[in-house]
């Protein structure tokens, strides 16, 4: 399935506990249809001391969110928009449904 949200996009959470939060997409998992968004859905995780983290302890990190709970933010208006695909100049591009501009 072709996902409409990619790494580097700015998104808003539209459903769930973190509804209304905004952030930049860090990674996208195609198999699970989930994305990790910067600063959203933070969880506390206990880590053992290691060479990388000699102190160990409780670490805050982002957990994945399902793609269906995210909506792309239009760069022009700053509001959420749906995404469509069009062929322009012989290339398939993502297009904002609100402003009809290439993303």
N, C-alpha and C positions, 0 to 999 in steps of 0.2 A: 504494500500500500504506500502511496506517495504521501508523505507528511507535508503539511503546509507551514509548519514552524521549523526553523533551522537554527543552528548555533549562531549566536551573535544577535538574534532578533530581540527587540524589547517587547515584553509581553505583560499582560495583566491577568491575575487569577480571577476567574469569574464564578467559581463554585468551591465549596469546601471551607475548612477552618481559616484559611488565609485569603479569603475573598477580598478583593480590592487591592492587594499587594502588587507591586510592580517590580520588575527586575529584568536583567539580561540573561538569555539562555546560555548556559555554560556547555552542556552536553545534551545530546538526544539519543535515546536508546530505541532503535527501530523495532527490535523484536518485542519489547514490552510496551511500546507506544508511550514512553514516559520521558520527561525532560527534567534536568536539574536547573533551577532558576536561582541566580545569584541573590542571596539574602532572604530567600523565601523558603518556608517549610523547614526551619532550623530544628534539628534534633540534638539531644545531648547523648554522647556515646562515650563509654568508658574505654580507655586504651591502656594497655600494659606498658610499662617503661621499655624503651627500645633504644637502639643507637640513634635513630632519627629523632625520637622524643624521649630523652633520658628521664624527664620528670614524670611522664605518664599522666594519669588522672582523667578528668572529664573534659571532653573536647566537643565544641559545637560545630556541626557541619550540616550542609544542605541535603535533604532527602528528595528523591524523585517525586514529581507530580505527573498525573496522567495528562496527556495532551488535550483531552476533551475539556479539561478544566482551565485551559489557557486560551487567551485571545490576543491576537497580534495588535500592537498599538500602531496606528497610522502616523508616520513621521510628520506629515503636514499639519493635521488637525489635533493630534495628541489624543484622539479617542480610539476605542477599540474598533476593529474592522474585520470583516471576513476576507478570505483570500481565495482568489480564483487563478486559473492558468489561461494564458493566451499565447498565441504565436505572433510575435512581432519581429519584423526584419529577419524572418527565417529561424528565429530562436524561441524556444518555449520559456516564458518568463512568468513570475508570480506577479499578480496585479491586485491592488487594494480595491475592494468593491465600493468603498465610499468615495474615494477620490479618483478612482480609475487610473492610478499611476503605478508604474513599475516599482516593486519593492526591492 
